[in-house]
Amino acid sequence: MHDRPHLVLIGPMGAGKTTLGRLLAQQMQRPFVDLDTVIVQAAGVTIQLLFQREGEQGFRKRERAALADVLAGPPAVIATGGGVVLDPDNRHALRRHGYVVYLRVSLATQLHRLHGDTSRPLLDTPDPAARLAALQAQRERLYLETADLVFDADAGSPEALAAALAARLNPTGTCYA
């Protein structure tokens, strides 16, 4: 297997990290870990409430600790939050312990997938499209810098996307590409 034990999915909100991560974990017969779920379980409150109580800085501190714990655990498929790449230590840890896939999607796809989702504190704004565009402008370079592979997750069913990504990751049936 690859010298970095985890398969880590990064990308913006609505990229499909959780959905594709679950499908890939099943295919790879590995545990699936959603980093946001780990944070929520440890805090005992929702991400929205964490943002209200501790601000984004407090959330990012919890995210850094949760990421370190998950990366120290057994090999897994890990779905991260969109902002995990903002922290240089996180980017270093991701590259060191995981094969990192950037799920790239268009703004239109993000808006479609996130329509009606009220669980995203950073989208609690009158203009979600402008917020998503600004976040992408801020994070695109960091996603590219961190990723081992960029995968277009814009079109197709989750099952088709997971199958295409699995084929890219494992073209010979023996290891990550």
C-alpha positions as CSV (number, residue, x, y, z in Angstrom):
1,M,0.0,0.0,0.0
2,H,1.0,3.6,-0.3
3,D,3.6,5.0,2.2
4,R,1.0,7.5,3.4
5,P,-1.8,5.4,5.0
6,H,-4.8,7.7,4.6
7,L,-6.8,8.8,1.6
8,V,-7.8,12.4,2.3
9,L,-10.4,14.4,0.4
10,I,-10.1,18.2,0.4
11,G,-12.1,20.8,-1.4
12,P,-14.8,23.4,-1.0
13,M,-18.2,23.0,0.5
14,G,-20.4,21.0,-1.8
15,A,-17.5,19.2,-3.5
16,G,-18.8,15.8,-2.3
17,K,-16.1,15.0,0.2
18,T,-18.4,13.2,2.6
19,T,-20.6,11.5,0.0
20,L,-17.7,10.3,-2.1
21,G,-15.6,9.5,1.0
22,R,-18.3,7.1,2.2
23,L,-18.4,5.3,-1.1
24,L,-14.7,5.1,-1.5
25,A,-14.3,3.8,2.0
26,Q,-16.7,1.0,1.2
27,Q,-14.9,0.1,-2.0
28,M,-11.5,0.2,-0.2
29,Q,-12.8,-1.6,2.8
30,R,-11.5,1.1,5.1
31,P,-13.1,3.1,7.9
32,F,-14.6,6.4,6.8
33,V,-14.0,9.5,9.0
34,D,-15.7,12.8,8.5
35,L,-13.6,15.4,10.3
36,D,-16.5,17.7,11.0
37,T,-18.4,14.8,12.7
38,V,-15.3,14.1,14.8
39,I,-15.3,17.8,15.9
40,V,-19.0,17.8,16.7
41,Q,-18.8,14.6,18.7
42,A,-15.9,15.9,20.7
43,A,-17.5,19.3,21.4
44,G,-21.0,18.0,22.0
45,V,-22.5,20.8,20.0
46,T,-23.1,21.6,16.3
47,I,-20.5,23.4,14.2
48,Q,-22.9,26.4,14.0
49,L,-22.9,26.6,17.8
50,L,-19.1,26.3,17.9
51,F,-18.8,29.2,15.5
52,Q,-21.2,31.3,17.6
53,R,-19.4,30.5,20.9
54,E,-15.8,30.3,19.7
55,G,-15.7,32.0,16.4
56,E,-13.9,30.6,13.4
57,Q,-10.6,30.8,15.2
58,G,-11.9,28.5,18.0
59,F,-13.3,26.1,15.4
60,R,-10.0,26.0,13.5
61,K,-8.1,25.1,16.7
62,R,-10.5,22.2,17.3
63,E,-10.1,21.2,13.7
64,R,-6.3,21.1,14.0
65,A,-6.5,18.9,17.1
66,A,-9.1,16.5,15.5
67,L,-7.1,16.2,12.3
68,A,-3.9,15.3,14.3
69,D,-5.9,12.6,16.2
70,V,-7.4,11.1,13.0
71,L,-4.1,11.1,11.1
72,A,-2.5,9.3,14.0
73,G,-5.2,6.6,13.8
74,P,-5.6,3.5,11.6
75,P,-5.7,3.9,7.8
76,A,-8.9,5.5,6.7
77,V,-10.7,7.6,4.1
78,I,-11.0,11.0,5.6
79,A,-13.3,13.8,4.5
80,T,-12.1,17.2,5.7
81,G,-13.8,20.5,6.1
82,G,-13.3,23.1,3.3
83,G,-11.1,25.3,5.4
84,V,-8.7,22.6,6.7
85,V,-6.1,23.9,4.3
86,L,-6.0,27.4,5.8
87,D,-3.6,26.2,8.5
88,P,0.0,25.5,7.3
89,D,0.4,22.8,10.0
90,N,-2.7,21.0,8.7
91,R,-1.4,21.2,5.1
92,H,1.9,19.7,6.2
93,A,0.2,16.9,8.2
94,L,-2.1,16.1,5.3
95,R,0.7,15.7,2.9
96,R,2.8,13.7,5.3
97,H,0.2,11.2,6.4
98,G,-2.2,11.0,3.5
99,Y,-2.7,10.8,-0.2
100,V,-4.6,14.0,-0.8
101,V,-7.3,14.4,-3.4
102,Y,-8.7,17.8,-4.2
103,L,-12.3,17.5,-5.3
104,R,-12.7,20.4,-7.7
105,V,-16.2,21.8,-8.5
106,S,-17.7,24.8,-10.1
107,L,-19.5,27.6,-8.2
108,A,-22.7,26.5,-10.0
109,T,-22.4,23.0,-8.7
110,Q,-21.7,24.2,-5.2
111,L,-24.7,26.4,-5.2
112,H,-26.9,23.5,-6.5
113,R,-25.6,21.0,-4.0
114,L,-25.8,23.4,-1.0
115,H,-29.2,24.9,-1.8
116,G,-31.3,24.9,1.3
117,D,-28.4,23.7,3.6
118,T,-28.6,25.8,6.7
119,S,-25.9,24.0,8.6
120,R,-22.9,26.0,7.1
121,P,-22.0,29.0,9.2
122,L,-19.8,30.5,6.5
123,L,-22.9,30.6,4.2
124,D,-25.1,32.5,6.6
125,T,-25.0,35.5,4.4
126,P,-27.3,37.3,2.0
127,D,-25.2,36.4,-1.0
128,P,-24.0,32.8,-0.7
129,A,-22.6,32.8,-4.3
130,A,-20.3,35.8,-3.5
131,R,-19.2,34.1,-0.3
132,L,-18.4,30.8,-2.0
133,A,-16.5,32.6,-4.8
134,A,-14.5,34.5,-2.2
135,L,-13.7,31.4,-0.3
136,Q,-12.6,29.6,-3.5
137,A,-10.4,32.6,-4.4
138,Q,-8.7,32.4,-1.0
139,R,-8.3,28.6,-0.9
140,E,-7.7,27.4,-4.5
141,R,-3.9,27.8,-4.3
142,L,-3.9,26.0,-0.9
143,Y,-5.9,23.1,-2.3
144,L,-3.6,22.8,-5.3
145,E,-0.5,23.1,-3.1
146,T,-1.7,20.3,-0.8
147,A,-3.2,17.8,-3.3
148,D,-1.5,14.8,-4.8
149,L,-4.4,14.6,-7.3
150,V,-7.0,17.0,-8.6
151,F,-10.3,15.3,-9.5
152,D,-13.1,17.0,-11.2
153,A,-16.2,16.2,-9.1
154,D,-18.6,18.5,-11.0
155,A,-20.8,16.2,-13.0
156,G,-22.1,12.7,-12.5
157,S,-23.9,10.7,-9.8
158,P,-22.0,10.1,-6.6
159,E,-21.6,6.4,-7.6
160,A,-20.1,7.3,-11.0
161,L,-17.8,9.9,-9.5
162,A,-16.6,7.5,-6.8
163,A,-16.0,4.8,-9.4
164,A,-14.0,7.2,-11.6
165,L,-12.0,8.4,-8.7
166,A,-11.3,4.9,-7.5
167,A,-10.1,4.0,-11.0
168,R,-7.7,7.0,-10.9
169,L,-6.4,6.1,-7.5
170,N,-5.9,2.5,-8.1
171,P,-5.3,1.9,-11.9
172,T,-3.3,-1.3,-11.4
173,G,-5.4,-2.7,-8.5
174,T,-2.4,-2.5,-6.1
175,C,-1.8,1.0,-4.8
176,Y,-2.7,4.7,-5.1
177,A,-1.7,6.4,-8.4
